[in-house]
Amino acid sequence: MTHHVTTMLKTYPKDLGSIDQQKLAECIEACFECAQTCTACADACLAEDMVADLVTCIRKNLDCADVCAATGNVLSRQTGNNLETTRAALEACRTACRACGEECEQHAQMHEHCRVCAEACRRCEQACADLLASLG
């Protein structure tokens, strides 16, 4: 996926300015990957026999998936400058990923899908932090 993200950034007809394009591409990829992983984890939680014990996990999965997808979309738009919204989206994404990752880690030994999801959340949280730091 990174290949297409990077290619699309390179084909953008205007100057992208001073943004770190590698960090931007990595963050976009991490956001969409995390959105998919969290959606799949919520679905897997729903299939577990002990689904009642996973209600909080499912909620955090779905919230994280929505925030990650929205952040990936915001980051994919380069026309005009909307740095305030970009920063807010990245902060919200970090927060959602941290909460979901922590919740999934509590279930990781019993549910492999939660372990995988926690990893995706940590990766996305870090990618958002890295891009935010590069924005200055």
Phi, psi and chi 1 to 4 in degrees:
 res  aa     phi    psi   chi1   chi2   chi3   chi4
   1 MET       -  -36.9 -168.2  153.8  110.0      -
   2 THR   -54.5  -38.5  -56.9      -      -      -
   3 HIS   -55.7  -47.4  174.8   71.6      -      -
   4 HIS   -69.7  -37.5  -71.3  113.7      -      -
   5 VAL   -61.7  -49.2  171.1      -      -      -
   6 THR   -62.2  -43.5  -57.9      -      -      -
   7 THR   -60.9  -44.1  -59.0      -      -      -
   8 MET   -63.5  -39.9  -71.7  -54.2  -64.7      -
   9 LEU   -63.4  -39.9  -70.6  171.5      -      -
  10 LYS   -69.9  -27.2  -73.1 -179.2  179.0  175.1
  11 THR   -87.5   -2.7   62.7      -      -      -
  12 TYR   -59.8  128.3 -174.7   71.5      -      -
  13 PRO   -71.1  -14.6   21.8  -28.4      -      -
  14 LYS  -110.2  171.4  -55.2  -80.8 -173.8 -167.8
  15 ASP   -71.7  129.4 -177.0    7.6      -      -
  16 LEU   -80.4   -1.7  -71.2  174.1      -      -
  17 GLY    76.2 -149.2      -      -      -      -
  18 SER   -91.3    2.4   61.7      -      -      -
  19 ILE   -62.1  140.5 -164.7  160.5      -      -
  20 ASP   -72.5  103.7 -176.1  -36.7      -      -
  21 GLN   -65.5  -32.0  -70.0 -175.1   39.3      -
  22 GLN   -67.6  -46.1 -179.4  177.5  -18.0      -
  23 LYS   -64.4  -37.9  -78.7 -175.8  174.8   41.2
  24 LEU   -62.3  -48.8  176.5   61.2      -      -
  25 ALA   -62.4  -42.9      -      -      -      -
  26 GLU   -63.0  -37.8  -71.6  169.9   -1.9      -
  27 CYS   -71.6  -43.1 -166.7      -      -      -
  28 ILE   -58.7  -46.9  -68.5  169.2      -      -
  29 GLU   -61.6  -45.5  179.8 -157.2   33.3      -
  30 ALA   -62.8  -38.6      -      -      -      -
  31 CYS   -63.3  -48.7  -75.2      -      -      -
  32 PHE   -69.8  -36.4  -72.6  127.3      -      -
  33 GLU   -64.4  -42.8  177.6 -176.8   75.9      -
  34 CYS   -66.8  -39.5 -167.1      -      -      -
  35 ALA   -58.5  -44.7      -      -      -      -
  36 GLN   -67.7  -43.7 -173.4  -80.0  -33.2      -
  37 THR   -63.7  -43.2  -57.2      -      -      -
  38 CYS   -66.0  -38.3  -72.6      -      -      -
  39 THR   -63.1  -44.7  -60.5      -      -      -
  40 ALA   -67.1  -35.9      -      -      -      -
  41 CYS   -66.9  -43.0 -171.8      -      -      -
  42 ALA   -59.2  -42.7      -      -      -      -
  43 ASP   -64.4  -42.0 -173.4   62.6      -      -
  44 ALA   -64.9  -38.9      -      -      -      -
  45 CYS   -60.0  -40.6  -74.3      -      -      -
  46 LEU   -63.5  -25.7  -73.3  169.5      -      -
  47 ALA   -86.4   -8.7      -      -      -      -
  48 GLU   -74.1  146.1  -66.7  -71.9   -6.2      -
  49 ASP   -60.5  -33.2  -68.3  -23.4      -      -
  50 MET   -96.6   38.9   55.0 -178.0  -67.9      -
  51 VAL   -54.8  -34.0   66.1      -      -      -
  52 ALA   -61.0  -30.3      -      -      -      -
  53 ASP   -78.6   -7.9  -64.1  -24.1      -      -
  54 LEU  -112.1   13.3  -64.2  169.2      -      -
  55 VAL   -58.6  -46.0  169.9      -      -      -
  56 THR   -64.1  -39.9  -59.8      -      -      -
  57 CYS   -62.4  -45.4 -168.2      -      -      -
  58 ILE   -60.7  -46.0  -66.2  165.3      -      -
  59 ARG   -59.2  -46.9  169.9   61.8 -167.9  -98.6
  60 LYS   -68.1  -35.2  -70.5 -176.0  179.2 -176.1
  61 ASN   -57.8  -50.7  -78.1  157.1      -      -
  62 LEU   -69.1  -39.1  -64.8  175.7      -      -
  63 ASP   -62.8  -45.3  -73.5   -9.3      -      -
  64 CYS   -63.3  -43.1 -169.6      -      -      -
  65 ALA   -58.3  -45.3      -      -      -      -
  66 ASP   -65.9  -43.9  -72.8  -13.8      -      -
  67 VAL   -66.1  -41.6  171.6      -      -      -
  68 CYS   -63.8  -43.5  -73.2      -      -      -
  69 ALA   -63.8  -43.6      -      -      -      -
  70 ALA   -63.6  -41.1      -      -      -      -
  71 THR   -64.9  -43.5  -57.9      -      -      -
  72 GLY   -59.2  -38.5      -      -      -      -
  73 ASN   -67.7  -45.1  -73.9  -27.3      -      -
  74 VAL   -60.2  -44.5  166.9      -      -      -
  75 LEU   -67.6  -24.8  -65.8  176.4      -      -
  76 SER   -75.8  -16.1  -65.0      -      -      -
  77 ARG   -92.5  123.3  -63.0 -176.0 -161.4  109.3
  78 GLN  -115.8   -6.8  -64.6  -59.1  -47.0      -
  79 THR   -74.1  129.1  -58.6      -      -      -
  80 GLY    75.9  173.4      -      -      -      -
  81 ASN  -118.3  121.3 -177.0   -5.4      -      -
  82 ASN  -135.0   57.2 -161.9   -3.9      -      -
  83 LEU   -61.9  -37.0 -158.8   50.3      -      -
  84 GLU   -60.4  -46.0  -74.5  179.0    9.7      -
  85 THR   -68.3  -39.7  -60.3      -      -      -
  86 THR   -59.7  -48.0  -61.8      -      -      -
  87 ARG   -61.4  -45.0  -75.4 -177.0 -162.0  -84.2
  88 ALA   -62.6  -41.3      -      -      -      -
  89 ALA   -64.0  -43.8      -      -      -      -
  90 LEU   -63.3  -40.9  -72.8  166.4      -      -
  91 GLU   -64.9  -44.6  -72.4  -70.6    0.2      -
  92 ALA   -62.4  -39.9      -      -      -      -
  93 CYS   -65.6  -43.0 -164.9      -      -      -
  94 ARG   -58.6  -44.1  -77.5  175.8   66.3 -171.7
  95 THR   -63.5  -47.2  -59.9      -      -      -
  96 ALA   -64.6  -41.5      -      -      -      -
  97 CYS   -66.4  -39.1  -73.6      -      -      -
  98 ARG   -63.6  -47.1 -174.4  177.3  -48.8  112.5
  99 ALA   -63.4  -45.7      -      -      -      -
 100 CYS   -67.5  -43.4 -172.6      -      -      -
 101 GLY   -60.2  -43.4      -      -      -      -
 102 GLU   -64.5  -40.8  -72.1  172.2   -1.5      -
 103 GLU   -65.5  -47.3 -178.6   66.0   26.6      -
 104 CYS   -63.7  -35.1  -82.3      -      -      -
 105 GLU   -60.7  -30.5  -78.1  172.2   -1.7      -
 106 GLN   -66.7  -21.7  -66.3  179.1   30.4      -
 107 HIS  -110.3    1.0  -51.4  -73.8      -      -
 108 ALA   -63.4  -32.5      -      -      -      -
 109 GLN   -73.6  -26.4  -68.5 -154.4  -11.2      -
 110 MET   -95.3  -29.8 -167.9  175.9  -63.7      -
 111 HIS  -128.4  111.3  -54.0  -66.8      -      -
 112 GLU   -58.8  -36.5 -179.9   69.9    4.9      -
 113 HIS   -62.3  -32.2   52.7   85.2      -      -
 114 CYS   -70.3  -36.0  -74.7      -      -      -
 115 ARG   -62.7  -46.4 -174.3 -165.9   61.1   74.4
 116 VAL   -62.9  -42.2  172.1      -      -      -
 117 CYS   -64.5  -43.1 -171.7      -      -      -
 118 ALA   -59.1  -39.8      -      -      -      -
 119 GLU   -62.9  -44.5  -73.8  177.7    6.7      -
 120 ALA   -63.8  -39.3      -      -      -      -
 121 CYS   -64.4  -42.9  -72.1      -      -      -
 122 ARG   -63.6  -41.6  -65.9  -70.2  176.6 -126.1
 123 ARG   -63.0  -44.2  178.9  174.0  172.5 -101.5
 124 CYS   -68.1  -42.6 -171.2      -      -      -
 125 GLU   -56.5  -43.9 -179.4 -176.4    2.6      -
 126 GLN   -68.6  -40.6 -172.7   59.4   54.4      -
 127 ALA   -63.0  -39.2      -      -      -      -
 128 CYS   -65.6  -42.6  -72.3      -      -      -
 129 ALA   -62.2  -42.5      -      -      -      -
 130 ASP   -64.0  -43.2  -68.1  -14.1      -      -
 131 LEU   -68.1  -42.3 -177.0   57.6      -      -
 132 LEU   -58.3  -45.0  -99.1  171.1      -      -
 133 ALA   -61.9  -35.6      -      -      -      -
 134 SER   -74.3  -19.1   77.3      -      -      -
 135 LEU   -75.0  -16.2  -65.5  176.2      -      -
 136 GLY    80.5      -      -      -      -      -
